[in-house]
């Protein structure tokens, strides 16, 4: 499971949310994930992060999102 940490910054806002890539893919609708470009993946991840943040806080507005690796455990696929 690949973890994503999204830092969310705006006027009076400095926060973050974490989620898995698999969570985003399962939530995604539209063009198949495998057919999307890297830029489209990044936009989808940022949109998902903003949706989670807004759902949890009720806040929306001019927010910027930056992505990095999350703190989820990584499992070596050979051990599964």
N, C-alpha and C positions, 0 to 999 in steps of 0.2 A: 504494500500500500504506500503510495507516494504522498507525502504530506506537503501542503502548501501553506505558507504563512503570508497573509496579506496585511501590510501596514496601511492604515487609513488615516489621512491627515487632511485637515481643513481648518477653517476659522473656528478656533476653540475646541478642535477635535484632534486628538492624537491617540489612536487605538489600533487594535489589530484583531483579526479573526484567523482561525485555522480550520482547514478542511482537507479532505483527500481529493486527489485527482479523480478517483473512481466515483466519488460523490458528484462531482461536476459533470462527468460524462453521463451518469445515470439521469441527471436533472436536465441535461441539454436536449433541446428539440431543434429540428431543422436539419441542416446539412450534416451528413455523417461525420463524426469526429475524425475518422481516418482521412477524409477528403479535405479537411480544413488545413490552412497554412499555419505556420508557427505564430504569425501575427494574430490570426483569428483565434487560435487557442488562448493566447495571452489576453485578448479582449474578453473572451468568454470567462476566463478565470477571474478577471477584474470585475466583470459584471456580477458574477456569482458572489464574490466577496462583498460587494456593495449591497446586494440583496440580503445576505446574511446579516451584515451590520445594521441595515435599516430595519429588518425584521426584529432584531434583538433590542434595538435602542429606540426605534420610532423616528430616528433622525435621518434626514436626507439633505441634499444641498450640493454645494460645490466641494466635492471631496476627491482627493487624489489617492490612488492606490498603487503601491509598489509590491512586488512579489518576491518571495525568497523561499528556500526550503523550510518545511515545517519540522516540528519536533516528534512526529510520529515515528514509531519504531520501524526500522527497515528490516525486512526478512530476506535472507539470501534465498532466491528462488530454488536453488539446488536442495535446500533443506525442507522444502514443502512437498 
